[in-house]
Amino acid sequence: MIMKKLILGSIGAAFLLSGLYYRIYEPAKSNISYEYLGIGTWLAGLIYFTVFHRYREIISFILGLLVLHAGVILLLEDKLSNPKLVGAMVFTAGVVIVLGSGLSDYMKKRKAKT
């Protein structure tokens, strides 16, 4: 478990540091996506190792909704080379994650406990 945390943290640090390097030393090649990947990796690791194990169904449902809405945004974006295909793929992935989250089973179990 500690090894997974170290690997995930080092991957996030590598992306963040490379983004900061490009921003400071080579602004012409600067790409903010490296910084987003680094911060996103750290945030995903933090969510996974702190909240996900306790509330697996709820977090899966919320993340599925985020992916689903990212697909909708990509469908509406016109600057991509093929936004309809990419948006449809991300939207479909979000639907699959939401449906596979197990939130309804979690709610039934929680209701049965009370």
N, C-alpha and C positions, 0 to 999 in steps of 0.2 A: 504494500500500500504506500509506503514512504517512497519507494522507487518510482511509482507512477506519479506521485506529486512532484518529485524532483524533475522527472522528464518533462512533464507538462509545464512546470515553471520555467525550465531552461528553454523550451521551445518558444514560449511566450516572450521571454527575455531576448532571445535571438531575433525574433521578428521586431520587437519594439526598438531594440538597439540599432538594428539595420535601418529602420525607418528614421530614427533620430540622426543616424550618421548621414544618410542621404539628404535630410533636411538641412543639416548644418554645413556639411562639407561639399556636397554636390547638389545645389538647389535645382539645377536644370534637370537632373534625373529624379528629383524628389517625387515620391509616390506615397501618399498618406495611407494607402491600404496596408502597408507593412505595420504601421502603428496601430491601425484598427485590428489587424490580425493578432498582434501581441497583446493588446488590451483585451480583446475578445477571448483569446486563449486563457488568459488569467481569470477573466470573469466566468468563463465556462467551467474551469477547474474549481473555482470557489463555489459556484452553485452546485456542482456535482458532489464535491467532497463534504459540503456542509448541509445542504438542504435536501438533495435528491434522495439519499438513502432513507430519510424519514418520511418524505411526502412524494414518493415516486410517481404516483398517478397524477397528482395535481401538477407537478413540475412538467411531466411529459405532455399533459394537456396544454399548458401555457406555452411551452416551447413549440408544440405543433401549431398552435394558433399564430405564433410569431412567424413561423416558416410559411404558413398559409397566407398571411397578410403580406409577407415579402414577395410571394408569388403574384399577388394582386398588384402590388406596386410595380413589379417588373412587367406585368402585362400592360400597364398604363404608361410605362416609360417608352419614349420614342427614340432614344439615342443609341440603343443597342443594335447590333447587326440583325439579330432575329429575336426581338423581345417576346413575341408570342410563344415561341417554342420554349425558351428559357423560363418564362413566367408560368407556362402551363406545367412544366416539369417541377418547378419549385412549389406551385400550388398543389399539385398531385402529391408530392412528398409531404406537404403539410397536412393534407387530408388523411393520408396513411398514418402519420404520427398521431394525429388527434384520435382517429378511430382505434388505434392500437394502444392508446394510453392506459386503458383500463379504468378510466374515471367512473364510469357507470357502476362497475363492480365494486369499486372503492366506496361509492356513495351508498350502495345497497348494504355492504358490510357495516358501514358506519351507522346507517339507520337501524340495522338489526341489533346493534349493541345498545342503543338507547331504548 
